[in-house]
Amino acid sequence: MTIFKGCPYFFRLPIFVFFLGFLPLFSACLPARTKLVIYSTHGKEMLSYYEKKFEAANPDVDVMWLDMGSQTAFERLSTEKENPQADLWWGGPKELFAQAEARGLLEPFQPSWASAVPEAFKSKSGTWYAAFSTPEVIMFNTQSIAAADVPKDWDDLINPKWHGKLIIRDPAQSGTMRTIFAAMIAKEKFRTGSADSGFAWLGRLDANTKDYCPDPTQLYLNLARGQTPLTLWNLTDVLIQSQKNHYPFGFVVPASGTVSVIEGIAVVKNAKQIALAKKFYEFVTSPESLAEQAELFYRVPARTDLDVTHKPDWLKSLNIEQLPLDAADASQNEAAWLTYWQENIKAKN
């Protein structure tokens, strides 16, 4: 600063302190930014990216996101019903969004693309719509298991040869695992006519499971170290962790078919910033943003009106067969089945 030029040091310090004293006054003159709070399951990489991008387009907005499991997000919204702290909920299985709708936690909002998703991908009363469809896969450490030896189907996972080789994200807090567990029961019920065979299947999976992780970070670190080289997880996170974070992760789409998490987005009922939440909602679900999310963050868009020529190569080559099961049965009974599993299988082993 030229004002200090030629000044002895003992003169400079008082001048500096003088100007420092005016900083709070200058700060007070700056316009306050409006806070937009988002609860999401989509990970810090994607959330940070859209925080910066939305703020660049809306300099008067301060996007604040909390990355958490879908069950945690649902429970927080339930607890905060009388005094909502979030404005938008972005990510998590449709089953939880349906429960949130039933509890009056979601604000009706019809996005501009509402007609571009199938009926099963949206609320009948318009409180939530699906942004993504995320396939579930078998995930493994490529340095610990040879590609030829990786389990090729769901039933391979309950082979005793994998005893102590599986680590699983705790289904109590994970929409991904709740979807997988409900699908395993539903597929066995579809095959045999009884849910008991599904619980027996989960009992054998539990016998091969070394530990249940409380959060995805611990799951990734444990799997990367090869301590427990095998798990069940979603395709999106496998690709993000292997391609962006360079973890030695690979995946197999089960040969008999798989299920996908239908991931919703919704405005929170009585949110402090409803109009702004709707603006962010449209921003991250536009054709441009969805194409970007597929390219950068390995998301499978739920919208059917997108230009297929803009799909990245990994998505064009993705071949997903649906697992034979009654999807409505799985969705309807998921919560009850998980409770039974917790009380009668996990708790006793």
ABEGO torsion letter per residue (X at the ends): XAAABGBBAAAAAAAAAAAAAAAAAAAAABBBBBBBBBBBAAEAAAAAAAAAAAAAABAABBBBBBBBBAAAAAAAAAAAAABBABABBBEEBAAAAAAAAAAGABBBBBBAAAAABBAAABBAAGABBBABBBBBBBBBBAAABBAAABBABAAAAABAAABGABBBBBAAABAAAAAAAAAAAAAAAAAAGBAAAAAAAAAAAAAABABBBABAAAAAAAAAAGABABBBBBAAAAAAAAAAAGBBBBBBBBAAEBBBBBBBBBBBBGBABAAAAAAAAAAAABAAAAAAAAAAAGBBBABAABBAAABBAAAAABBBBBBBBBAAAAAAAAAAAAAAAAAAAAAAX
